[in-house]
Amino acid sequence: MKKQIFKFLAKLNKTVLPSYSKQRLDLAKATKLQMAIIGWRWFVTKNALD
């Protein structure tokens, strides 16, 4: 059940949230909001793959 929720969130993130790796974002220059989005995407992806 939990894994299915995270897989759904991962698909939603892919369509809604921006991909900073494609934009070549420098993490040292990222804003707090951008870092929060990166962290959220990492958290969801990690839990969807477990």
Distance bins in CASP14 RR format, pairs under 12 A and 6 or more apart:
PFRMAT RR
TARGET T0000
AUTHOR 0000-0000-0000
RMODE 2
METHOD distances of the structure
MODEL  1
1 7 0 0 0 0 0 1 0 0 0 0 0
1 8 0 0 0 0 0 1 0 0 0 0 0
2 8 0 0 0 0 0 1 0 0 0 0 0
2 9 0 0 0 0 0 1 0 0 0 0 0
2 44 0 0 0 0 0 1 0 0 0 0 0
2 47 1 0 0 1 0 0 0 0 0 0 0
2 48 0 0 0 0 1 0 0 0 0 0 0
2 50 0 0 0 0 1 0 0 0 0 0 0
3 9 0 0 0 0 0 1 0 0 0 0 0
3 10 0 0 0 0 0 1 0 0 0 0 0
3 44 0 0 0 0 0 1 0 0 0 0 0
3 46 0 0 0 0 0 1 0 0 0 0 0
3 47 1 0 0 1 0 0 0 0 0 0 0
3 48 1 0 0 1 0 0 0 0 0 0 0
3 49 0 0 0 0 1 0 0 0 0 0 0
3 50 1 0 0 1 0 0 0 0 0 0 0
4 10 0 0 0 0 0 1 0 0 0 0 0
4 11 0 0 0 0 0 1 0 0 0 0 0
4 47 0 0 0 0 0 1 0 0 0 0 0
4 48 0 0 0 0 1 0 0 0 0 0 0
5 11 0 0 0 0 0 1 0 0 0 0 0
5 12 0 0 0 0 0 1 0 0 0 0 0
5 44 0 0 0 0 1 0 0 0 0 0 0
5 47 0 0 0 0 1 0 0 0 0 0 0
5 48 0 0 0 0 1 0 0 0 0 0 0
6 12 0 0 0 0 0 1 0 0 0 0 0
6 13 0 0 0 0 1 0 0 0 0 0 0
6 40 0 0 0 0 0 1 0 0 0 0 0
6 41 0 0 0 0 0 1 0 0 0 0 0
6 42 0 0 0 0 0 1 0 0 0 0 0
6 43 0 0 0 0 1 0 0 0 0 0 0
6 44 1 0 1 0 0 0 0 0 0 0 0
6 45 0 0 0 0 1 0 0 0 0 0 0
6 46 0 0 0 0 1 0 0 0 0 0 0
6 47 1 0 1 0 0 0 0 0 0 0 0
6 48 1 1 0 0 0 0 0 0 0 0 0
6 49 0 0 0 0 1 0 0 0 0 0 0
6 50 0 0 0 0 1 0 0 0 0 0 0
7 13 0 0 0 0 0 1 0 0 0 0 0
7 14 0 0 0 0 0 1 0 0 0 0 0
7 44 0 0 0 0 1 0 0 0 0 0 0
7 45 0 0 0 0 1 0 0 0 0 0 0
7 47 0 0 0 0 1 0 0 0 0 0 0
7 48 1 0 1 0 0 0 0 0 0 0 0
7 49 0 0 0 0 1 0 0 0 0 0 0
7 50 0 0 0 0 0 1 0 0 0 0 0
8 14 0 0 0 0 0 1 0 0 0 0 0
8 15 0 0 0 0 0 1 0 0 0 0 0
8 44 0 0 0 0 1 0 0 0 0 0 0
8 47 0 0 0 0 0 1 0 0 0 0 0
8 48 0 0 0 0 1 0 0 0 0 0 0
9 15 0 0 0 0 0 1 0 0 0 0 0
9 16 0 0 0 0 0 1 0 0 0 0 0
9 17 0 0 0 0 0 1 0 0 0 0 0
9 40 0 0 0 0 1 0 0 0 0 0 0
9 41 0 0 0 0 1 0 0 0 0 0 0
9 43 0 0 0 0 1 0 0 0 0 0 0
9 44 1 0 1 0 0 0 0 0 0 0 0
9 45 0 0 0 0 1 0 0 0 0 0 0
9 46 0 0 0 0 0 1 0 0 0 0 0
9 47 0 0 0 0 1 0 0 0 0 0 0
9 48 1 0 0 1 0 0 0 0 0 0 0
10 16 0 0 0 0 0 1 0 0 0 0 0
10 17 0 0 0 0 0 1 0 0 0 0 0
10 40 0 0 0 0 0 1 0 0 0 0 0
10 41 0 0 0 0 1 0 0 0 0 0 0
10 42 0 0 0 0 0 1 0 0 0 0 0
10 43 0 0 0 0 0 1 0 0 0 0 0
10 44 1 0 1 0 0 0 0 0 0 0 0
10 45 1 0 1 0 0 0 0 0 0 0 0
10 46 0 0 0 0 1 0 0 0 0 0 0
10 47 0 0 0 0 1 0 0 0 0 0 0
10 48 1 0 1 0 0 0 0 0 0 0 0
10 49 0 0 0 0 1 0 0 0 0 0 0
10 50 0 0 0 0 0 1 0 0 0 0 0
11 17 0 0 0 0 0 1 0 0 0 0 0
11 41 0 0 0 0 0 1 0 0 0 0 0
11 44 0 0 0 0 1 0 0 0 0 0 0
11 45 0 0 0 0 0 1 0 0 0 0 0
11 48 0 0 0 0 1 0 0 0 0 0 0
12 40 0 0 0 0 0 1 0 0 0 0 0
12 41 0 0 0 0 0 1 0 0 0 0 0
12 44 0 0 0 0 1 0 0 0 0 0 0
12 45 0 0 0 0 0 1 0 0 0 0 0
12 48 0 0 0 0 0 1 0 0 0 0 0
13 19 0 0 0 0 1 0 0 0 0 0 0
13 37 0 0 0 0 1 0 0 0 0 0 0
13 38 0 0 0 0 0 1 0 0 0 0 0
13 39 0 0 0 0 0 1 0 0 0 0 0
13 40 1 0 0 1 0 0 0 0 0 0 0
13 41 1 0 1 0 0 0 0 0 0 0 0
13 42 0 0 0 0 0 1 0 0 0 0 0
13 43 0 0 0 0 0 1 0 0 0 0 0
13 44 1 0 1 0 0 0 0 0 0 0 0
13 45 1 0 0 1 0 0 0 0 0 0 0
13 47 0 0 0 0 0 1 0 0 0 0 0
13 48 0 0 0 0 1 0 0 0 0 0 0
14 22 0 0 0 0 0 1 0 0 0 0 0
14 41 0 0 0 0 1 0 0 0 0 0 0
14 44 0 0 0 0 1 0 0 0 0 0 0
14 45 0 0 0 0 1 0 0 0 0 0 0
14 48 0 0 0 0 0 1 0 0 0 0 0
16 37 0 0 0 0 0 1 0 0 0 0 0
16 40 0 0 0 0 0 1 0 0 0 0 0
16 41 0 0 0 0 0 1 0 0 0 0 0
16 44 0 0 0 0 0 1 0 0 0 0 0
17 23 0 0 0 0 0 1 0 0 0 0 0
17 33 0 0 0 0 0 1 0 0 0 0 0
17 34 0 0 0 0 0 1 0 0 0 0 0
17 36 0 0 0 0 0 1 0 0 0 0 0
17 37 1 0 1 0 0 0 0 0 0 0 0
17 38 0 0 0 0 1 0 0 0 0 0 0
17 39 0 0 0 0 0 1 0 0 0 0 0
17 40 1 0 0 1 0 0 0 0 0 0 0
17 41 1 0 0 1 0 0 0 0 0 0 0
17 42 0 0 0 0 0 1 0 0 0 0 0
17 44 0 0 0 0 1 0 0 0 0 0 0
17 45 0 0 0 0 0 1 0 0 0 0 0
18 25 0 0 0 0 1 0 0 0 0 0 0
18 30 0 0 0 0 0 1 0 0 0 0 0
18 33 0 0 0 0 0 1 0 0 0 0 0
18 34 0 0 0 0 1 0 0 0 0 0 0
18 37 1 0 0 1 0 0 0 0 0 0 0
18 38 0 0 0 0 1 0 0 0 0 0 0
18 40 0 0 0 0 0 1 0 0 0 0 0
18 41 0 0 0 0 1 0 0 0 0 0 0
19 25 0 0 0 0 1 0 0 0 0 0 0
19 34 0 0 0 0 0 1 0 0 0 0 0
19 37 0 0 0 0 1 0 0 0 0 0 0
19 38 0 0 0 0 0 1 0 0 0 0 0
19 41 0 0 0 0 1 0 0 0 0 0 0
19 45 0 0 0 0 0 1 0 0 0 0 0
20 26 0 0 0 0 1 0 0 0 0 0 0
20 27 0 0 0 0 1 0 0 0 0 0 0
20 29 0 0 0 0 0 1 0 0 0 0 0
20 30 1 0 0 1 0 0 0 0 0 0 0
20 31 0 0 0 0 0 1 0 0 0 0 0
20 33 0 0 0 0 0 1 0 0 0 0 0
20 34 1 0 0 1 0 0 0 0 0 0 0
20 35 0 0 0 0 1 0 0 0 0 0 0
20 36 0 0 0 0 0 1 0 0 0 0 0
20 37 1 0 0 1 0 0 0 0 0 0 0
20 38 1 0 0 1 0 0 0 0 0 0 0
20 39 0 0 0 0 0 1 0 0 0 0 0
20 40 0 0 0 0 0 1 0 0 0 0 0
20 41 0 0 0 0 1 0 0 0 0 0 0
20 42 0 0 0 0 0 1 0 0 0 0 0
21 27 0 0 0 0 0 1 0 0 0 0 0
21 30 0 0 0 0 0 1 0 0 0 0 0
21 34 0 0 0 0 0 1 0 0 0 0 0
21 37 0 0 0 0 0 1 0 0 0 0 0
21 38 0 0 0 0 1 0 0 0 0 0 0
21 41 0 0 0 0 1 0 0 0 0 0 0
21 42 0 0 0 0 0 1 0 0 0 0 0
23 29 0 0 0 0 0 1 0 0 0 0 0
23 30 0 0 0 0 0 1 0 0 0 0 0
23 34 0 0 0 0 1 0 0 0 0 0 0
23 37 0 0 0 0 0 1 0 0 0 0 0
23 38 0 0 0 0 0 1 0 0 0 0 0
24 30 0 0 0 0 0 1 0 0 0 0 0
25 31 0 0 0 0 1 0 0 0 0 0 0
25 33 0 0 0 0 0 1 0 0 0 0 0
25 34 1 0 0 1 0 0 0 0 0 0 0
25 35 0 0 0 0 1 0 0 0 0 0 0
25 37 0 0 0 0 0 1 0 0 0 0 0
25 38 0 0 0 0 1 0 0 0 0 0 0
26 34 0 0 0 0 0 1 0 0 0 0 0
26 35 0 0 0 0 0 1 0 0 0 0 0
27 34 0 0 0 0 1 0 0 0 0 0 0
27 35 1 0 0 1 0 0 0 0 0 0 0
27 38 1 0 0 1 0 0 0 0 0 0 0
27 39 0 0 0 0 0 1 0 0 0 0 0
27 42 0 0 0 0 0 1 0 0 0 0 0
28 34 0 0 0 0 0 1 0 0 0 0 0
28 35 0 0 0 0 0 1 0 0 0 0 0
29 35 0 0 0 0 0 1 0 0 0 0 0
30 36 0 0 0 0 1 0 0 0 0 0 0
30 37 0 0 0 0 1 0 0 0 0 0 0
30 38 1 0 0 1 0 0 0 0 0 0 0
30 39 0 0 0 0 0 1 0 0 0 0 0
31 37 0 0 0 0 1 0 0 0 0 0 0
31 38 0 0 0 0 0 1 0 0 0 0 0
32 38 0 0 0 0 0 1 0 0 0 0 0
32 39 0 0 0 0 0 1 0 0 0 0 0
33 39 0 0 0 0 0 1 0 0 0 0 0
33 40 0 0 0 0 0 1 0 0 0 0 0
34 40 0 0 0 0 0 1 0 0 0 0 0
34 41 0 0 0 0 0 1 0 0 0 0 0
35 41 0 0 0 0 0 1 0 0 0 0 0
35 42 0 0 0 0 0 1 0 0 0 0 0
36 42 0 0 0 0 0 1 0 0 0 0 0
36 43 0 0 0 0 0 1 0 0 0 0 0
37 43 0 0 0 0 0 1 0 0 0 0 0
37 44 0 0 0 0 0 1 0 0 0 0 0
38 44 0 0 0 0 0 1 0 0 0 0 0
38 45 0 0 0 0 0 1 0 0 0 0 0
39 45 0 0 0 0 1 0 0 0 0 0 0
39 46 0 0 0 0 1 0 0 0 0 0 0
40 46 0 0 0 0 0 1 0 0 0 0 0
40 47 0 0 0 0 0 1 0 0 0 0 0
41 47 0 0 0 0 0 1 0 0 0 0 0
41 48 0 0 0 0 0 1 0 0 0 0 0
42 48 0 0 0 0 0 1 0 0 0 0 0
42 49 0 0 0 0 0 1 0 0 0 0 0
43 49 0 0 0 0 0 1 0 0 0 0 0
43 50 0 0 0 0 0 1 0 0 0 0 0
44 50 0 0 0 0 0 1 0 0 0 0 0
END
